[in-house]
Amino acid sequence: MEIVVDTNIIISALLREGLTRRIIFLAPFEMYTVPFAKSEIKKHRNELLDKSGDGIIVKYNSKGVVVGIEILFLSKQKAVLDVVPEEI
């Protein structure tokens, strides 16, 4: 399944544990978002890290498309989501 994710949804999922985070990071979707999301996440990176309490790594391809999001749960496990097929 392919989904288009708004920047606010991505940031919400990064900030707190809940249904949105589980859907975005654990479901086997191909996730697409606008290139603007990259600059917004970078702009608010420190705030996101402070508020989430987790380590967050967002990976992009050369076109600015999110290709993976990794959350390092400091007290728990590591969750990784590859959101775009490798052939893209």
Backbone as CSV, one residue per row, in Angstrom:
resi,resn,N_x,N_y,N_z,CA_x,CA_y,CA_z,C_x,C_y,C_z
1,MET,0.840,-1.165,0.000,0.000,0.000,0.000,0.892,1.237,0.000
2,GLU,0.474,2.264,-0.711,1.182,3.533,-0.749,0.359,4.582,-0.009
3,ILE,1.043,5.396,0.783,0.349,6.482,1.470,1.151,7.771,1.323
4,VAL,0.434,8.879,1.325,1.057,10.199,1.330,0.883,10.748,2.738
5,VAL,1.986,11.177,3.326,1.958,11.604,4.717,2.317,13.085,4.809
6,ASP,1.468,13.837,5.478,1.691,15.253,5.714,2.827,15.438,6.718
7,THR,3.541,16.532,6.584,4.651,16.835,7.487,4.214,16.833,8.947
8,ASN,3.047,17.368,9.228,2.553,17.407,10.613,2.350,16.012,11.189
9,ILE,1.931,15.078,10.366,1.733,13.695,10.818,3.082,13.060,11.150
10,ILE,4.074,13.295,10.298,5.412,12.753,10.562,5.951,13.310,11.877
11,ILE,5.847,14.618,12.051,6.353,15.244,13.277,5.595,14.734,14.498
12,SER,4.294,14.579,14.374,3.494,14.041,15.477,3.967,12.641,15.854
13,ALA,4.233,11.816,14.852,4.693,10.452,15.108,6.078,10.445,15.744
14,LEU,6.910,11.407,15.372,8.241,11.487,15.963,8.187,11.934,17.417
15,LEU,7.210,12.765,17.752,7.149,13.350,19.087,6.655,12.410,20.171
16,ARG,5.690,11.573,19.851,5.132,10.759,20.941,4.705,9.370,20.468
17,GLU,4.818,8.466,21.397,4.372,7.090,21.183,2.854,7.090,21.085
18,GLY,2.332,6.288,20.188,0.887,6.187,20.048,0.532,5.510,18.741
19,LEU,-0.733,5.536,18.416,-1.225,4.867,17.215,-0.581,5.424,15.951
20,THR,-0.460,6.743,15.859,0.138,7.343,14.661,1.559,6.851,14.460
21,ARG,2.347,6.826,15.518,3.730,6.348,15.406,3.764,4.887,14.979
22,ARG,2.923,4.071,15.574,2.923,2.648,15.223,2.530,2.440,13.764
23,ILE,1.540,3.177,13.289,1.120,3.037,11.893,2.235,3.481,10.954
24,ILE,2.792,4.654,11.215,3.823,5.210,10.337,5.087,4.362,10.341
25,PHE,5.530,3.905,11.511,6.824,3.258,11.603,6.803,1.737,11.531
26,LEU,5.668,1.132,11.771,5.655,-0.331,11.817,4.842,-0.988,10.712
27,ALA,3.949,-0.253,10.082,3.133,-0.827,9.018,3.951,-0.908,7.723
28,PRO,3.689,-1.918,6.907,4.476,-2.116,5.682,3.981,-1.245,4.521
29,PHE,4.025,0.068,4.704,3.569,0.993,3.669,4.759,1.595,2.940
30,GLU,4.513,2.023,1.704,5.443,2.897,1.008,4.964,4.301,1.345
31,MET,5.819,5.091,1.970,5.403,6.398,2.448,6.044,7.494,1.614
32,TYR,5.227,8.431,1.195,5.695,9.566,0.410,5.311,10.847,1.123
33,THR,6.153,11.845,0.988,5.858,13.149,1.564,6.505,14.217,0.699
34,VAL,6.209,15.453,0.978,6.752,16.557,0.185,8.192,16.849,0.605
35,PRO,9.014,17.375,-0.305,10.393,17.712,0.049,10.481,18.704,1.211
36,PHE,9.460,19.521,1.392,9.411,20.486,2.488,9.552,19.790,3.843
37,ALA,9.103,18.556,3.936,9.174,17.817,5.201,10.617,17.695,5.677
38,LYS,11.528,17.481,4.748,12.943,17.336,5.112,13.455,18.596,5.805
39,SER,13.174,19.758,5.218,13.674,20.994,5.819,12.996,21.283,7.156
40,GLU,11.722,20.951,7.281,11.013,21.170,8.547,11.558,20.276,9.655
41,ILE,11.817,19.022,9.331,12.354,18.097,10.334,13.761,18.531,10.740
42,LYS,14.570,18.935,9.753,15.912,19.425,10.078,15.842,20.696,10.918
43,LYS,14.919,21.586,10.567,14.769,22.863,11.272,14.419,22.645,12.748
44,HIS,13.582,21.655,13.017,13.098,21.405,14.374,13.748,20.183,15.016
45,ARG,14.861,19.725,14.461,15.514,18.491,14.910,15.769,18.469,16.415
46,ASN,16.401,19.508,16.933,16.742,19.518,18.362,15.499,19.502,19.237
47,GLU,14.502,20.261,18.851,13.237,20.274,19.598,12.571,18.896,19.564
48,LEU,12.590,18.253,18.395,12.007,16.911,18.272,12.738,15.923,19.170
49,LEU,14.065,15.996,19.166,14.842,15.084,20.009,14.577,15.337,21.485
50,ASP,14.502,16.610,21.876,14.235,16.944,23.279,12.870,16.446,23.728
51,LYS,11.858,16.662,22.896,10.488,16.316,23.285,10.203,14.825,23.189
52,SER,10.840,14.150,22.233,10.542,12.731,22.058,11.278,11.870,23.069
53,GLY,12.466,12.305,23.470,13.274,11.503,24.371,13.935,10.328,23.680
54,ASP,13.763,10.227,22.377,14.340,9.140,21.591,15.316,9.721,20.574
55,GLY,16.181,8.887,20.045,17.034,9.301,18.944,16.296,9.056,17.636
56,ILE,16.265,10.049,16.771,15.500,9.952,15.533,16.429,10.183,14.351
57,ILE,16.383,9.285,13.383,17.149,9.438,12.157,16.162,9.332,11.002
58,VAL,16.103,10.372,10.173,15.234,10.363,9.000,16.145,10.324,7.783
59,LYS,15.901,9.362,6.882,16.741,9.194,5.701,15.958,9.608,4.461
60,TYR,16.643,10.305,3.538,16.027,10.787,2.308,16.838,10.310,1.116
61,ASN,16.161,10.162,-0.046,16.899,9.899,-1.271,17.284,11.233,-1.895
62,SER,17.924,11.202,-3.073,18.412,12.437,-3.698,17.298,13.388,-4.115
63,LYS,16.075,12.894,-4.216,14.936,13.740,-4.582,14.235,14.313,-3.357
64,GLY,14.741,14.031,-2.176,14.133,14.548,-0.960,12.981,13.715,-0.452
65,VAL,12.812,12.514,-1.000,11.732,11.635,-0.559,12.202,10.831,0.645
66,VAL,11.369,10.748,1.664,11.711,9.966,2.853,11.869,8.505,2.448
67,VAL,13.020,7.931,2.734,13.251,6.530,2.402,13.416,5.658,3.639
68,GLY,13.441,6.273,4.784,13.536,5.496,6.008,13.504,6.395,7.224
69,ILE,12.918,5.900,8.264,12.906,6.613,9.533,13.302,5.600,10.591
70,GLU,14.231,5.990,11.410,14.717,5.095,12.455,14.572,5.813,13.788
71,ILE,13.965,5.150,14.730,13.851,5.707,16.072,14.634,4.800,17.006
72,LEU,15.555,5.376,17.731,16.314,4.619,18.715,15.676,4.882,20.068
73,PHE,14.887,3.930,20.518,14.222,4.074,21.807,15.278,3.904,22.890
74,LEU,15.536,4.944,23.619,16.649,4.936,24.563,16.478,3.911,25.668
75,SER,15.237,3.647,26.037,15.029,2.693,27.120,14.462,1.361,26.636
76,LYS,14.179,1.266,25.349,13.515,0.062,24.845,14.279,-0.521,23.669
77,GLN,13.551,-0.818,22.601,14.130,-1.443,21.424,14.357,-0.421,20.330
78,LYS,14.866,-0.886,19.207,15.108,-0.040,18.048,14.067,-0.391,16.990
79,ALA,13.398,0.602,16.448,12.408,0.379,15.396,12.889,1.049,14.125
80,VAL,12.824,0.332,13.016,13.263,0.873,11.737,12.164,0.642,10.721
81,LEU,11.933,1.639,9.889,10.954,1.500,8.821,11.588,1.935,7.523
82,ASP,11.616,1.067,6.540,11.994,1.452,5.190,10.692,1.768,4.485
83,VAL,10.556,3.002,4.057,9.253,3.443,3.595,9.130,3.554,2.086
84,VAL,10.215,3.413,1.366,10.173,3.473,-0.089,10.932,2.258,-0.608
85,PRO,10.415,1.595,-1.645,11.101,0.410,-2.171,12.536,0.732,-2.589
86,GLU,13.400,-0.234,-2.488,14.812,-0.035,-2.806,15.040,0.383,-4.249
87,GLU,14.156,-0.022,-5.156,14.375,0.311,-6.556,14.117,1.778,-6.877
88,ILE,13.565,2.534,-5.947,13.325,3.967,-6.210,14.570,4.728,-5.881
